[in-house]
């Protein structure tokens, strides 16, 4: 009972400015980011996270976690998927992709992508992001009220 209150008090408010996470997040939506989410845990595949751009730390990005530390990820026109040791894709679903086709994700790094590949600047361009650059997990769209919704971490967040 204490955690939800504490998370709400420590939440960071973020305004979506671009189309890179559409249709999940749209410009001018206001999102609450749980800054306590990863104090005792780690980002999971499918989470929408707030992270600092690796080359421009003053710029904050809302992106989806596509691959975890130690994984290899393959991106093509159909999506981005972690590659198992046997050469196949791990898990289902994917995130649209452009650019380089295979990446190695190092220890304490995450591969972050936007849901709208052609509109997103993300790990496909600048590579994996260090864990320390991830500031929290997006969990609630609260404005405009007509589009209020909770964001799930399973990659199946309902579109508006």
N, C-alpha and C positions, 0 to 999 in steps of 0.2 A: 504494500500500500504506500510505503514511503517513496519507493523508486519513481512511480509516475509523477508524483508531486515534485520531487527533486529534479527529474528530467525536464519537466515543464518549466521550472524556475531557471534551469541552466540551458534551455533551448536557445538556439540561434535562429533568428528570423532571416530568411533569404527571399529575395524577389527574383523570379525567373525572368531573364532578359532576352534570351535567345530561343531558337526553335530546336536546338540540338537534342533535347530529350522528348520531343513530340513523338507520338501523341500522349505519352505519359505525363509530361509536364509542359505547360504552354506559357508563352510570354505573359507577364503581368500576374501570374499566380504567385501567391505568397506561401512559402513552405517553412515548416518548423523542422529544424535539424537537432537531433538528440546528440549533444556533445558528450554525454556519458556512455553512449552505446558501446564503445570499444575500450573502456577502461579495464574491463575484466574479460573481454572476449575479442574476437577478431572479425573483420569484415568477411562476409560470406558471399558466395556467388549469387548474383541477382540483387544484392543490396544497392540502393541508390545512395551514394555518398557525396558529401561535400569535401572537396580536396583543393589544395593549393596547386596551381599550375607549376610544373617542375622548373620552368625557365622564367616564369614571371610570378613570383610568390605573392605579389599583391593581388593577383587575379584568382578568384574562387570559381570552382567548377562543380556543377552537379552532374555526376556520371554514374553509370551502372558498373558494378564489379563483374567482369567477364572471366577473369582467371585469377587464381590464387598463387601465393608464393611457391616456387619450385615447379610450377607447371609450364608446359609449352603450349602456346595458343596458336591456332591457325585461323586466319581471316581470309574470306573470299567474298564474292558478291552476295552470297546467301547468308553469311553471318560469321561470328567468331566463336570458336569452340576450343576448350582445352583438349589436348591430345593425350590419350592414354599411352602407356609404355609400349603397347602392342600396335600403335599406329592408328587406331580408330578414334573417333570423337567421344569424349566423356560427357555423359548427360545429354539431355535433349535441348531443343530450342537453340536460339542463337541471337546475336545482335548484328544487324546489317553492318557491313564492313567495306573499307576501301584501303588502298595503299599496300604496303608490305604484307606478305602472306603468312610468315611464321615468326613468332617471338618467343624468346626464353624469358620467363619471369623469375627473377632472382629471389633469394631469401629476403623476407621483409619488404617485398614489392607486390603490387597489384596491377592488373591490366584493366584500365577503366575505359569504357566506351559510351558514346551517346546513342540513344535509340534511333535517331535519324542520322544515319551514316553520312549522307551527302551534305549535311548541315553541321556536322560536329568536328571540332578539333579535340582529339583525345589521344589515347595511348597508341592508336594506329599511326599517328604522326610523331609524337614525342616519346614514345616508349613507355614501359612500366613506370608506375608512380611509387615512391617510397612510402612505407606505412606511416611515417611521421608526418607526411603531407596530408593524410586523411584526417579531417577534423570531426567527423560525425556522420550519422546515418539520417537521411531524410525520412520523416515518418508521417507527416500530416500536411496536406494542402488545406489551408484555412481561409483563403480569400482568392477569388470571390466566393461568397457563401454558397452560391448555386452550384459550384464545382467542388465543395468540401468533400474530402475523402482521405482515408488512411492509405499510406503507401506500404505495400507488402514487400518483403525481401525475396520473394520467390520468382521475380521476373514476370509475374502475371498481373501487375497492377492494372486495374481496369482503366480503360481510356474514358475520357469525358464524353 
